[in-house]
Amino acid sequence: MICASAELADGGKGIRFEIPAETGTQSAFVVRHDGQVYGYLNRCAHIGVELDWQLGEFFDDSGLYLVCSTHGATYLPDSGKCIAGPCRGARLTQLEVFEQNGGVYLK
């Protein structure tokens, strides 16, 4: 289990977690948007830095878009598509996550 479903509020703080990678582990996160949970690698499509400006803070002030803290690339939370910034048109790497019995899980 990544976290309890109740830990994710629409447009609120995300939950970071680690997933296995060829070189050890890789940072990932889950957020809730419009009632659905979405998961992504915590890596900007532009230069590969982590997105959150403070631990778990992925959304902009409106709670509608994911934003890279380094250069402001703006992503749609439901698809990971960059809609503004230097990587416009690129996407975050989406992870398959699901909710079941009050928990959020990685497939």
Biopython code that builds the backbone (N, CA, C, O; Angstrom):
import numpy as np
from Bio.PDB.StructureBuilder import StructureBuilder

atoms = [
    (1, "MET", "N", (0.850, -1.183, 0.000)),
    (1, "MET", "CA", (0.000, 0.000, 0.000)),
    (1, "MET", "C", (0.896, 1.247, 0.000)),
    (1, "MET", "O", (1.879, 1.324, 0.737)),
    (2, "ILE", "N", (0.531, 2.215, -0.841)),
    (2, "ILE", "CA", (1.256, 3.485, -0.889)),
    (2, "ILE", "C", (0.818, 4.369, 0.266)),
    (2, "ILE", "O", (1.646, 4.918, 0.993)),
    (3, "CYS", "N", (-0.495, 4.501, 0.429)),
    (3, "CYS", "CA", (-1.047, 5.326, 1.507)),
    (3, "CYS", "C", (-2.527, 5.006, 1.681)),
    (3, "CYS", "O", (-3.113, 4.281, 0.876)),
    (4, "ALA", "N", (-3.120, 5.547, 2.724)),
    (4, "ALA", "CA", (-4.567, 5.447, 2.909)),
    (4, "ALA", "C", (-5.241, 6.439, 1.969)),
    (4, "ALA", "O", (-4.732, 7.542, 1.766)),
    (5, "SER", "N", (-6.366, 6.064, 1.401)),
    (5, "SER", "CA", (-7.106, 6.948, 0.488)),
    (5, "SER", "C", (-7.391, 8.297, 1.119)),
    (5, "SER", "O", (-7.331, 9.325, 0.445)),
    (6, "ALA", "N", (-7.700, 8.302, 2.402)),
    (6, "ALA", "CA", (-8.063, 9.537, 3.112)),
    (6, "ALA", "C", (-6.914, 10.538, 3.190)),
    (6, "ALA", "O", (-7.145, 11.712, 3.477)),
    (7, "GLU", "N", (-5.684, 10.099, 2.941)),
    (7, "GLU", "CA", (-4.531, 11.001, 2.984)),
    (7, "GLU", "C", (-4.438, 11.914, 1.774)),
    (7, "GLU", "O", (-3.675, 12.880, 1.785)),
    (8, "LEU", "N", (-5.209, 11.621, 0.724)),
    (8, "LEU", "CA", (-5.149, 12.406, -0.511)),
    (8, "LEU", "C", (-6.424, 13.214, -0.695)),
    (8, "LEU", "O", (-7.503, 12.652, -0.882)),
    (9, "ALA", "N", (-6.296, 14.538, -0.640)),
    (9, "ALA", "CA", (-7.421, 15.443, -0.884)),
    (9, "ALA", "C", (-7.296, 16.012, -2.287)),
    (9, "ALA", "O", (-6.186, 16.215, -2.779)),
    (10, "ASP", "N", (-8.428, 16.271, -2.936)),
    (10, "ASP", "CA", (-8.412, 16.883, -4.267)),
    (10, "ASP", "C", (-7.561, 18.148, -4.282)),
    (10, "ASP", "O", (-7.809, 19.076, -3.512)),
    (11, "GLY", "N", (-6.563, 18.185, -5.154)),
    (11, "GLY", "CA", (-5.710, 19.358, -5.292)),
    (11, "GLY", "C", (-4.815, 19.622, -4.103)),
    (11, "GLY", "O", (-4.208, 20.688, -4.004)),
    (12, "GLY", "N", (-4.728, 18.662, -3.200)),
    (12, "GLY", "CA", (-3.931, 18.844, -1.987)),
    (12, "GLY", "C", (-2.562, 18.201, -2.083)),
    (12, "GLY", "O", (-2.080, 17.861, -3.164)),
    (13, "LYS", "N", (-1.965, 18.048, -0.942)),
    (13, "LYS", "CA", (-0.626, 17.486, -0.847)),
    (13, "LYS", "C", (-0.601, 16.057, -1.390)),
    (13, "LYS", "O", (-1.514, 15.267, -1.149)),
    (14, "GLY", "N", (0.465, 15.746, -2.127)),
    (14, "GLY", "CA", (0.648, 14.401, -2.648)),
    (14, "GLY", "C", (1.464, 13.554, -1.688)),
    (14, "GLY", "O", (2.020, 14.050, -0.708)),
    (15, "ILE", "N", (1.522, 12.283, -1.989)),
    (15, "ILE", "CA", (2.310, 11.344, -1.191)),
    (15, "ILE", "C", (3.450, 10.820, -2.060)),
    (15, "ILE", "O", (3.228, 10.289, -3.148)),
    (16, "ARG", "N", (4.663, 10.980, -1.563)),
    (16, "ARG", "CA", (5.857, 10.467, -2.238)),
    (16, "ARG", "C", (6.100, 9.030, -1.795)),
    (16, "ARG", "O", (5.785, 8.650, -0.667)),
    (17, "PHE", "N", (6.669, 8.233, -2.711)),
    (17, "PHE", "CA", (7.076, 6.875, -2.373)),
    (17, "PHE", "C", (8.175, 6.462, -3.343)),
    (17, "PHE", "O", (8.425, 7.150, -4.333)),
    (18, "GLU", "N", (8.815, 5.370, -3.067)),
    (18, "GLU", "CA", (9.915, 4.891, -3.905)),
    (18, "GLU", "C", (9.483, 3.626, -4.631)),
    (18, "GLU", "O", (8.747, 2.803, -4.086)),
    (19, "ILE", "N", (9.953, 3.479, -5.881)),
    (19, "ILE", "CA", (9.708, 2.257, -6.629)),
    (19, "ILE", "C", (11.060, 1.691, -7.067)),
    (19, "ILE", "O", (12.026, 2.438, -7.226)),
    (20, "PRO", "N", (11.128, 0.376, -7.260)),
    (20, "PRO", "CA", (12.387, -0.226, -7.710)),
    (20, "PRO", "C", (12.776, 0.274, -9.100)),
    (20, "PRO", "O", (11.917, 0.483, -9.957)),
    (21, "ALA", "N", (14.067, 0.461, -9.312)),
    (21, "ALA", "CA", (14.609, 0.858, -10.608)),
    (21, "ALA", "C", (15.905, 0.096, -10.829)),
    (21, "ALA", "O", (16.450, -0.495, -9.897)),
    (22, "GLU", "N", (16.395, 0.108, -12.052)),
    (22, "GLU", "CA", (17.635, -0.613, -12.366)),
    (22, "GLU", "C", (18.807, -0.147, -11.521)),
    (22, "GLU", "O", (19.703, -0.934, -11.216)),
    (23, "THR", "N", (18.809, 1.114, -11.143)),
    (23, "THR", "CA", (19.925, 1.664, -10.372)),
    (23, "THR", "C", (19.592, 1.848, -8.898)),
    (23, "THR", "O", (20.220, 2.663, -8.222)),
    (24, "GLY", "N", (18.626, 1.113, -8.396)),
    (24, "GLY", "CA", (18.226, 1.225, -6.991)),
    (24, "GLY", "C", (16.742, 1.524, -6.875)),
    (24, "GLY", "O", (15.904, 0.660, -7.134)),
    (25, "THR", "N", (16.420, 2.752, -6.485)),
    (25, "THR", "CA", (15.019, 3.150, -6.396)),
    (25, "THR", "C", (14.824, 4.489, -7.092)),
    (25, "THR", "O", (15.773, 5.230, -7.345)),
    (26, "GLN", "N", (13.567, 4.772, -7.390)),
    (26, "GLN", "CA", (13.220, 6.012, -8.058)),
    (26, "GLN", "C", (12.050, 6.647, -7.319)),
    (26, "GLN", "O", (11.135, 5.951, -6.879)),
    (27, "SER", "N", (12.080, 7.969, -7.182)),
    (27, "SER", "CA", (11.027, 8.702, -6.497)),
    (27, "SER", "C", (9.766, 8.759, -7.375)),
    (27, "SER", "O", (9.839, 8.976, -8.585)),
    (28, "ALA", "N", (8.620, 8.560, -6.732)),
    (28, "ALA", "CA", (7.328, 8.630, -7.404)),
    (28, "ALA", "C", (6.350, 9.338, -6.469)),
    (28, "ALA", "O", (6.668, 9.597, -5.308)),
    (29, "PHE", "N", (5.161, 9.647, -6.981)),
    (29, "PHE", "CA", (4.157, 10.284, -6.139)),
    (29, "PHE", "C", (2.752, 9.972, -6.625)),
    (29, "PHE", "O", (2.544, 9.604, -7.781)),
    (30, "VAL", "N", (1.796, 10.126, -5.726)),
    (30, "VAL", "CA", (0.379, 10.036, -6.053)),
    (30, "VAL", "C", (-0.303, 11.314, -5.585)),
    (30, "VAL", "O", (0.072, 11.900, -4.569)),
    (31, "VAL", "N", (-1.315, 11.736, -6.346)),
    (31, "VAL", "CA", (-2.138, 12.894, -6.010)),
    (31, "VAL", "C", (-3.587, 12.541, -6.331)),
    (31, "VAL", "O", (-3.864, 11.568, -7.033)),
    (32, "ARG", "N", (-4.503, 13.348, -5.805)),
    (32, "ARG", "CA", (-5.916, 13.186, -6.138)),
    (32, "ARG", "C", (-6.370, 14.431, -6.899)),
    (32, "ARG", "O", (-6.083, 15.564, -6.512)),
    (33, "HIS", "N", (-7.096, 14.179, -8.007)),
    (33, "HIS", "CA", (-7.646, 15.261, -8.828)),
    (33, "HIS", "C", (-9.022, 14.828, -9.314)),
    (33, "HIS", "O", (-9.179, 13.739, -9.865)),
    (34, "ASP", "N", (-10.020, 15.686, -9.106)),
    (34, "ASP", "CA", (-11.406, 15.367, -9.491)),
    (34, "ASP", "C", (-11.840, 13.998, -8.981)),
    (34, "ASP", "O", (-12.522, 13.252, -9.683)),
    (35, "GLY", "N", (-11.442, 13.677, -7.766)),
    (35, "GLY", "CA", (-11.868, 12.437, -7.126)),
    (35, "GLY", "C", (-11.077, 11.201, -7.503)),
    (35, "GLY", "O", (-11.266, 10.145, -6.898)),
    (36, "GLN", "N", (-10.197, 11.303, -8.486)),
    (36, "GLN", "CA", (-9.407, 10.161, -8.940)),
    (36, "GLN", "C", (-7.967, 10.280, -8.454)),
    (36, "GLN", "O", (-7.452, 11.381, -8.254)),
    (37, "VAL", "N", (-7.333, 9.140, -8.270)),
    (37, "VAL", "CA", (-5.935, 9.109, -7.856)),
    (37, "VAL", "C", (-5.059, 8.858, -9.082)),
    (37, "VAL", "O", (-5.353, 7.993, -9.908)),
    (38, "TYR", "N", (-3.979, 9.632, -9.182)),
    (38, "TYR", "CA", (-3.025, 9.508, -10.281)),
    (38, "TYR", "C", (-1.629, 9.368, -9.709)),
    (38, "TYR", "O", (-1.301, 9.970, -8.686)),
    (39, "GLY", "N", (-0.808, 8.567, -10.376)),
    (39, "GLY", "CA", (0.567, 8.361, -9.940)),
    (39, "GLY", "C", (1.553, 8.635, -11.057)),
    (39, "GLY", "O", (1.285, 8.337, -12.221)),
    (40, "TYR", "N", (2.693, 9.202, -10.700)),
    (40, "TYR", "CA", (3.732, 9.551, -11.673)),
    (40, "TYR", "C", (5.112, 9.357, -11.055)),
    (40, "TYR", "O", (5.269, 9.377, -9.835)),
    (41, "LEU", "N", (6.103, 9.170, -11.915)),
    (41, "LEU", "CA", (7.481, 9.278, -11.448)),
    (41, "LEU", "C", (7.705, 10.736, -11.077)),
    (41, "LEU", "O", (7.185, 11.633, -11.740)),
    (42, "ASN", "N", (8.460, 10.973, -10.041)),
    (42, "ASN", "CA", (8.732, 12.339, -9.589)),
    (42, "ASN", "C", (9.928, 12.887, -10.370)),
    (42, "ASN", "O", (11.018, 13.090, -9.835)),
    (43, "ARG", "N", (9.668, 13.117, -11.672)),
    (43, "ARG", "CA", (10.736, 13.550, -12.568)),
    (43, "ARG", "C", (10.139, 14.431, -13.659)),
    (43, "ARG", "O", (9.295, 13.984, -14.435)),
    (44, "CYS", "N", (10.573, 15.661, -13.714)),
    (44, "CYS", "CA", (10.101, 16.596, -14.731)),
    (44, "CYS", "C", (10.472, 16.081, -16.119)),
    (44, "CYS", "O", (11.561, 15.542, -16.314)),
    (45, "ALA", "N", (9.571, 16.246, -17.076)),
    (45, "ALA", "CA", (9.818, 15.795, -18.447)),
    (45, "ALA", "C", (10.901, 16.628, -19.130)),
    (45, "ALA", "O", (11.450, 16.207, -20.148)),
    (46, "HIS", "N", (11.212, 17.794, -18.586)),
    (46, "HIS", "CA", (12.198, 18.684, -19.211)),
    (46, "HIS", "C", (13.629, 18.298, -18.864)),
    (46, "HIS", "O", (14.418, 17.976, -19.752)),
    (47, "ILE", "N", (13.974, 18.327, -17.566)),
    (47, "ILE", "CA", (15.360, 18.046, -17.181)),
    (47, "ILE", "C", (15.504, 16.959, -16.119)),
    (47, "ILE", "O", (16.607, 16.727, -15.623)),
    (48, "GLY", "N", (14.422, 16.298, -15.767)),
    (48, "GLY", "CA", (14.508, 15.156, -14.878)),
    (48, "GLY", "C", (14.627, 15.453, -13.397)),
    (48, "GLY", "O", (14.894, 14.540, -12.616)),
    (49, "VAL", "N", (14.438, 16.709, -12.980)),
    (49, "VAL", "CA", (14.484, 17.035, -11.555)),
    (49, "VAL", "C", (13.152, 16.668, -10.906)),
    (49, "VAL", "O", (12.146, 16.502, -11.595)),
    (50, "GLU", "N", (13.147, 16.542, -9.585)),
    (50, "GLU", "CA", (11.895, 16.270, -8.874)),
    (50, "GLU", "C", (10.985, 17.486, -8.953)),
    (50, "GLU", "O", (11.453, 18.624, -8.969)),
    (51, "LEU", "N", (9.683, 17.236, -9.002)),
    (51, "LEU", "CA", (8.720, 18.317, -9.190)),
    (51, "LEU", "C", (8.424, 19.112, -7.921)),
    (51, "LEU", "O", (8.360, 20.340, -7.964)),
    (52, "ASP", "N", (8.245, 18.430, -6.800)),
    (52, "ASP", "CA", (7.715, 19.107, -5.612)),
    (52, "ASP", "C", (8.674, 20.156, -5.060)),
    (52, "ASP", "O", (9.876, 19.928, -4.930)),
    (53, "TRP", "N", (8.091, 21.331, -4.734)),
    (53, "TRP", "CA", (8.882, 22.450, -4.207)),
    (53, "TRP", "C", (9.094, 22.306, -2.709)),
    (53, "TRP", "O", (10.072, 22.827, -2.173)),
    (54, "GLN", "N", (8.204, 21.617, -2.033)),
    (54, "GLN", "CA", (8.373, 21.165, -0.655)),
    (54, "GLN", "C", (7.842, 19.746, -0.645)),
    (54, "GLN", "O", (7.039, 19.393, -1.509)),
    (55, "LEU", "N", (8.252, 18.941, 0.280)),
    (55, "LEU", "CA", (7.883, 17.543, 0.312)),
    (55, "LEU", "C", (6.378, 17.346, 0.110)),
    (55, "LEU", "O", (5.576, 17.743, 0.956)),
    (56, "GLY", "N", (6.002, 16.735, -1.008)),
    (56, "GLY", "CA", (4.601, 16.437, -1.296)),
    (56, "GLY", "C", (3.806, 17.561, -1.926)),
    (56, "GLY", "O", (2.623, 17.381, -2.214)),
    (57, "GLU", "N", (4.415, 18.719, -2.151)),
    (57, "GLU", "CA", (3.698, 19.866, -2.746)),
    (57, "GLU", "C", (3.912, 19.862, -4.263)),
    (57, "GLU", "O", (4.928, 20.344, -4.763)),
    (58, "PHE", "N", (2.938, 19.310, -4.974)),
    (58, "PHE", "CA", (3.026, 19.168, -6.430)),
    (58, "PHE", "C", (2.090, 20.112, -7.170)),
    (58, "PHE", "O", (2.368, 20.488, -8.309)),
    (59, "PHE", "N", (0.988, 20.497, -6.542)),
    (59, "PHE", "CA", (-0.003, 21.343, -7.200)),
    (59, "PHE", "C", (0.360, 22.824, -7.125)),
    (59, "PHE", "O", (1.060, 23.260, -6.211)),
    (60, "ASP", "N", (-0.132, 23.590, -8.104)),
    (60, "ASP", "CA", (0.002, 25.045, -8.055)),
    (60, "ASP", "C", (-0.974, 25.581, -6.998)),
    (60, "ASP", "O", (-1.687, 24.808, -6.358)),
    (61, "ASP", "N", (-0.999, 26.895, -6.822)),
    (61, "ASP", "CA", (-1.851, 27.505, -5.792)),
    (61, "ASP", "C", (-3.333, 27.233, -6.015)),
    (61, "ASP", "O", (-4.101, 27.198, -5.054)),
    (62, "SER", "N", (-3.749, 27.040, -7.266)),
    (62, "SER", "CA", (-5.163, 26.793, -7.557)),
    (62, "SER", "C", (-5.568, 25.357, -7.250)),
    (62, "SER", "O", (-6.758, 25.066, -7.132)),
    (63, "GLY", "N", (-4.600, 24.457, -7.120)),
    (63, "GLY", "CA", (-4.901, 23.050, -6.898)),
    (63, "GLY", "C", (-5.377, 22.341, -8.158)),
    (63, "GLY", "O", (-5.928, 21.242, -8.086)),
    (64, "LEU", "N", (-5.164, 22.976, -9.324)),
    (64, "LEU", "CA", (-5.650, 22.408, -10.586)),
    (64, "LEU", "C", (-4.564, 21.796, -11.449)),
    (64, "LEU", "O", (-4.856, 20.937, -12.282)),
    (65, "TYR", "N", (-3.304, 22.220, -11.271)),
    (65, "TYR", "CA", (-2.218, 21.771, -12.134)),
    (65, "TYR", "C", (-1.017, 21.336, -11.310)),
    (65, "TYR", "O", (-0.771, 21.862, -10.225)),
    (66, "LEU", "N", (-0.271, 20.371, -11.836)),
    (66, "LEU", "CA", (1.002, 19.981, -11.250)),
    (66, "LEU", "C", (2.066, 20.902, -11.825)),
    (66, "LEU", "O", (2.050, 21.202, -13.019)),
    (67, "VAL", "N", (2.992, 21.351, -10.981)),
    (67, "VAL", "CA", (3.995, 22.317, -11.425)),
    (67, "VAL", "C", (5.385, 21.877, -10.989)),
    (67, "VAL", "O", (5.583, 21.421, -9.862)),
    (68, "CYS", "N", (6.344, 22.020, -11.898)),
    (68, "CYS", "CA", (7.743, 21.755, -11.576)),
    (68, "CYS", "C", (8.298, 22.939, -10.790)),
    (68, "CYS", "O", (8.200, 24.085, -11.231)),
    (69, "SER", "N", (8.868, 22.664, -9.650)),
    (69, "SER", "CA", (9.390, 23.729, -8.796)),
    (69, "SER", "C", (10.615, 24.409, -9.391)),
    (69, "SER", "O", (10.917, 25.543, -9.020)),
    (70, "THR", "N", (11.328, 23.756, -10.300)),
    (70, "THR", "CA", (12.561, 24.308, -10.844)),
    (70, "THR", "C", (12.316, 25.376, -11.894)),
    (70, "THR", "O", (12.943, 26.435, -11.854)),
    (71, "HIS", "N", (11.411, 25.116, -12.838)),
    (71, "HIS", "CA", (11.226, 26.090, -13.918)),
    (71, "HIS", "C", (9.770, 26.332, -14.291)),
    (71, "HIS", "O", (9.498, 26.987, -15.298)),
    (72, "GLY", "N", (8.828, 25.819, -13.504)),
    (72, "GLY", "CA", (7.427, 26.146, -13.699)),
    (72, "GLY", "C", (6.689, 25.399, -14.782)),
    (72, "GLY", "O", (5.585, 25.806, -15.145)),
    (73, "ALA", "N", (7.244, 24.321, -15.319)),
    (73, "ALA", "CA", (6.491, 23.524, -16.289)),
    (73, "ALA", "C", (5.176, 23.110, -15.637)),
    (73, "ALA", "O", (5.154, 22.688, -14.481)),
    (74, "THR", "N", (4.081, 23.234, -16.385)),
    (74, "THR", "CA", (2.745, 22.991, -15.847)),
    (74, "THR", "C", (2.144, 21.761, -16.521)),
    (74, "THR", "O", (2.113, 21.662, -17.748)),
    (75, "TYR", "N", (1.670, 20.827, -15.699)),
    (75, "TYR", "CA", (1.161, 19.547, -16.187)),
    (75, "TYR", "C", (-0.293, 19.344, -15.781)),
    (75, "TYR", "O", (-0.721, 19.778, -14.711)),
    (76, "LEU", "N", (-1.051, 18.670, -16.661)),
    (76, "LEU", "CA", (-2.411, 18.257, -16.321)),
    (76, "LEU", "C", (-2.319, 17.061, -15.382)),
    (76, "LEU", "O", (-1.623, 16.094, -15.693)),
    (77, "PRO", "N", (-3.007, 17.103, -14.238)),
    (77, "PRO", "CA", (-2.878, 16.015, -13.275)),
    (77, "PRO", "C", (-3.491, 14.690, -13.725)),
    (77, "PRO", "O", (-3.111, 13.635, -13.217)),
    (78, "ASP", "N", (-4.429, 14.726, -14.668)),
    (78, "ASP", "CA", (-5.073, 13.483, -15.093)),
    (78, "ASP", "C", (-4.332, 12.751, -16.206)),
    (78, "ASP", "O", (-4.585, 11.570, -16.441)),
    (79, "SER", "N", (-3.423, 13.434, -16.892)),
    (79, "SER", "CA", (-2.701, 12.792, -17.996)),
    (79, "SER", "C", (-1.187, 12.959, -17.897)),
    (79, "SER", "O", (-0.440, 12.209, -18.525)),
    (80, "GLY", "N", (-0.729, 13.932, -17.116)),
    (80, "GLY", "CA", (0.701, 14.222, -17.020)),
    (80, "GLY", "C", (1.225, 15.018, -18.195)),
    (80, "GLY", "O", (2.436, 15.208, -18.309)),
    (81, "LYS", "N", (0.345, 15.496, -19.082)),
    (81, "LYS", "CA", (0.774, 16.253, -20.258)),
    (81, "LYS", "C", (1.174, 17.661, -19.851)),
    (81, "LYS", "O", (0.460, 18.328, -19.102)),
    (82, "CYS", "N", (2.329, 18.112, -20.354)),
    (82, "CYS", "CA", (2.805, 19.461, -20.087)),
    (82, "CYS", "C", (2.054, 20.433, -20.994)),
    (82, "CYS", "O", (2.046, 20.276, -22.215)),
    (83, "ILE", "N", (1.424, 21.439, -20.385)),
    (83, "ILE", "CA", (0.648, 22.412, -21.159)),
    (83, "ILE", "C", (1.283, 23.794, -21.168)),
    (83, "ILE", "O", (0.815, 24.680, -21.883)),
    (84, "ALA", "N", (2.342, 23.998, -20.386)),
    (84, "ALA", "CA", (3.045, 25.280, -20.363)),
    (84, "ALA", "C", (4.464, 25.060, -19.859)),
    (84, "ALA", "O", (4.705, 24.237, -18.976)),
    (85, "GLY", "N", (5.396, 25.808, -20.434)),
    (85, "GLY", "CA", (6.786, 25.704, -20.012)),
    (85, "GLY", "C", (7.654, 25.113, -21.095)),
    (85, "GLY", "O", (7.191, 24.875, -22.210)),
    (86, "PRO", "N", (8.915, 24.874, -20.773)),
    (86, "PRO", "CA", (9.889, 24.461, -21.778)),
    (86, "PRO", "C", (9.668, 23.061, -22.348)),
    (86, "PRO", "O", (10.242, 22.732, -23.386)),
    (87, "CYS", "N", (8.870, 22.246, -21.713)),
    (87, "CYS", "CA", (8.651, 20.882, -22.225)),
    (87, "CYS", "C", (7.222, 20.692, -22.715)),
    (87, "CYS", "O", (6.698, 19.579, -22.686)),
    (88, "ARG", "N", (6.590, 21.774, -23.166)),
    (88, "ARG", "CA", (5.201, 21.724, -23.634)),
    (88, "ARG", "C", (5.011, 20.559, -24.601)),
    (88, "ARG", "O", (5.774, 20.382, -25.551)),
    (89, "GLY", "N", (3.966, 19.767, -24.331)),
    (89, "GLY", "CA", (3.650, 18.616, -25.167)),
    (89, "GLY", "C", (4.246, 17.310, -24.657)),
    (89, "GLY", "O", (3.752, 16.236, -25.001)),
    (90, "ALA", "N", (5.300, 17.381, -23.843)),
    (90, "ALA", "CA", (5.892, 16.177, -23.248)),
    (90, "ALA", "C", (4.990, 15.711, -22.101)),
    (90, "ALA", "O", (4.044, 16.408, -21.731)),
    (91, "ARG", "N", (5.276, 14.557, -21.550)),
    (91, "ARG", "CA", (4.448, 14.012, -20.471)),
    (91, "ARG", "C", (5.304, 13.492, -19.319)),
    (91, "ARG", "O", (6.444, 13.065, -19.502)),
    (92, "LEU", "N", (4.719, 13.541, -18.141)),
    (92, "LEU", "CA", (5.297, 12.849, -16.995)),
    (92, "LEU", "C", (5.116, 11.355, -17.232)),
    (92, "LEU", "O", (4.220, 10.946, -17.970)),
    (93, "THR", "N", (5.954, 10.550, -16.614)),
    (93, "THR", "CA", (5.804, 9.098, -16.729)),
    (93, "THR", "C", (4.742, 8.650, -15.744)),
    (93, "THR", "O", (4.933, 8.716, -14.530)),
    (94, "GLN", "N", (3.608, 8.188, -16.288)),
    (94, "GLN", "CA", (2.471, 7.804, -15.455)),
    (94, "GLN", "C", (2.643, 6.383, -14.932)),
    (94, "GLN", "O", (3.150, 5.505, -15.631)),
    (95, "LEU", "N", (2.217, 6.174, -13.704)),
    (95, "LEU", "CA", (2.244, 4.863, -13.071)),
    (95, "LEU", "C", (0.812, 4.370, -12.898)),
    (95, "LEU", "O", (-0.103, 5.169, -12.701)),
    (96, "GLU", "N", (0.620, 3.075, -12.970)),
    (96, "GLU", "CA", (-0.709, 2.503, -12.760)),
    (96, "GLU", "C", (-0.950, 2.367, -11.261)),
    (96, "GLU", "O", (-0.284, 1.595, -10.573)),
    (97, "VAL", "N", (-1.914, 3.132, -10.778)),
    (97, "VAL", "CA", (-2.289, 3.077, -9.362)),
    (97, "VAL", "C", (-3.796, 2.841, -9.281)),
    (97, "VAL", "O", (-4.534, 3.131, -10.223)),
    (98, "PHE", "N", (-4.235, 2.317, -8.154)),
    (98, "PHE", "CA", (-5.661, 2.084, -7.956)),
    (98, "PHE", "C", (-6.006, 2.192, -6.473)),
    (98, "PHE", "O", (-5.140, 2.097, -5.604)),
    (99, "GLU", "N", (-7.302, 2.393, -6.212)),
    (99, "GLU", "CA", (-7.803, 2.453, -4.840)),
    (99, "GLU", "C", (-8.630, 1.211, -4.563)),
    (99, "GLU", "O", (-9.401, 0.752, -5.406)),
    (100, "GLN", "N", (-8.454, 0.676, -3.361)),
    (100, "GLN", "CA", (-9.225, -0.501, -2.950)),
    (100, "GLN", "C", (-9.239, -0.561, -1.437)),
    (100, "GLN", "O", (-8.203, -0.412, -0.790)),
    (101, "ASN", "N", (-10.409, -0.778, -0.882)),
    (101, "ASN", "CA", (-10.575, -0.941, 0.566)),
    (101, "ASN", "C", (-9.888, 0.144, 1.375)),
    (101, "ASN", "O", (-9.239, -0.142, 2.381)),
    (102, "GLY", "N", (-10.030, 1.393, 0.938)),
    (102, "GLY", "CA", (-9.482, 2.514, 1.681)),
    (102, "GLY", "C", (-8.006, 2.749, 1.532)),
    (102, "GLY", "O", (-7.422, 3.516, 2.296)),
    (103, "GLY", "N", (-7.377, 2.095, 0.548)),
    (103, "GLY", "CA", (-5.946, 2.276, 0.335)),
    (103, "GLY", "C", (-5.630, 2.586, -1.115)),
    (103, "GLY", "O", (-6.426, 2.303, -2.011)),
    (104, "VAL", "N", (-4.462, 3.169, -1.338)),
    (104, "VAL", "CA", (-3.962, 3.462, -2.685)),
    (104, "VAL", "C", (-2.775, 2.526, -2.927)),
    (104, "VAL", "O", (-1.864, 2.415, -2.106)),
    (105, "TYR", "N", (-2.818, 1.855, -4.085)),
    (105, "TYR", "CA", (-1.824, 0.828, -4.397)),
    (105, "TYR", "C", (-1.219, 1.043, -5.775)),
    (105, "TYR", "O", (-1.843, 1.631, -6.659)),
    (106, "LEU", "N", (-0.002, 0.561, -5.943)),
    (106, "LEU", "CA", (0.668, 0.526, -7.232)),
    (106, "LEU", "C", (0.377, -0.839, -7.853)),
    (106, "LEU", "O", (0.517, -1.869, -7.193)),
    (107, "LYS", "N", (-0.033, -0.842, -9.133)),
    (107, "LYS", "CA", (-0.304, -2.118, -9.821)),
    (107, "LYS", "C", (0.965, -2.860, -10.086)),
    (107, "LYS", "O", (0.935, -3.951, -10.655)),
]
sb = StructureBuilder()
sb.init_structure("model")
sb.init_model(0)
sb.init_chain("A")
sb.init_seg("    ")
for serial, (resi, resn, name, xyz) in enumerate(atoms, 1):
    if name == "N":
        sb.init_residue(resn, " ", resi, " ")
    sb.init_atom(name, np.array(xyz, "f"), 0.0, 1.0, " ", f" {name:<3s}", serial, name[0])
structure = sb.get_structure()
